[in-house]
Structures are given as structure tokens and as C-alpha cells.
Amino acid sequence: MQSAALLEKEVSDLRAENEKKKQKRTRSTRTIVHEGDLSVQEVRELRSEPFEAQVARINNY
């Protein structure tokens, strides 16, 4: 009975750790390259655009 409870806790801990690692992998690690300063609104717009659109937008400056 105790071993079942221990196994259940271990499985729960492993699942929580796995979920944390999964979220970390899916988090964006892209950096926004831009000359000069950006306003908060400009950063929000860049983050919401696809990467290709960001590159095209920055190259047009």
C-alpha cells in the first residue's frame, strides 16, 4: 500500500517536472534585433508578427 502511494507521488512529481521542461522548450528564445530604441507598442507589434514579417519590416528602416 505504501509503495503504491510512493509510486503515485513519484509519477506526479515526474509529470510536473516534464510539464515544466516542455513549457520551457516551447518558450520563444528569439531576440529582437533593431537599431535604436523601441517603444513598448513597437515591441508588442514585433512580438505578434511572424518572424519573416519582422525581418522585412526591420530591413525597410
C-alpha positions in Angstrom: 0.0 0.0 0.0 2.8 2.4 0.9 4.7 1.6 -2.2 1.7 2.4 -4.4 1.4 5.8 -2.7 5.1 6.4 -3.2 4.9 5.5 -6.8 1.9 7.7 -7.3 3.8 10.7 -5.8 6.8 10.0 -7.9 4.8 9.8 -11.1 3.1 13.1 -10.1 6.4 14.8 -9.5 7.9 13.5 -12.7 4.8 14.7 -14.7 5.1 18.1 -13.1 8.8 18.3 -14.0 8.2 17.1 -17.5 5.5 19.8 -18.0 7.8 22.5 -16.7 10.5 21.4 -19.2 8.0 21.2 -22.0 6.9 24.8 -21.4 10.5 25.9 -21.3 11.2 24.3 -24.7 8.2 25.9 -26.3 9.0 29.4 -24.9 10.3 31.8 -27.5 14.0 32.4 -27.4 14.2 34.7 -30.4 15.8 38.1 -29.8 14.5 41.2 -31.5 17.3 42.9 -33.4 16.7 46.6 -34.0 18.9 49.7 -34.2 17.9 52.4 -31.7 15.2 52.4 -29.1 11.8 50.7 -29.4 8.6 51.8 -27.7 6.5 49.3 -25.8 4.0 49.3 -28.5 6.6 48.6 -31.2 7.9 45.6 -29.2 4.4 44.3 -28.8 3.8 44.6 -32.6 7.1 42.9 -33.4 6.3 40.0 -31.0 2.9 39.5 -32.5 4.2 39.4 -36.1 5.7 36.3 -37.8 9.5 36.2 -37.9 9.7 36.8 -41.7 7.5 39.9 -41.4 9.8 41.2 -38.6 12.8 40.8 -40.8 11.2 42.6 -43.8 10.0 45.4 -41.5 13.4 45.9 -40.0 15.2 45.8 -43.3 12.9 48.6 -44.6 14.2 51.0 -42.0 
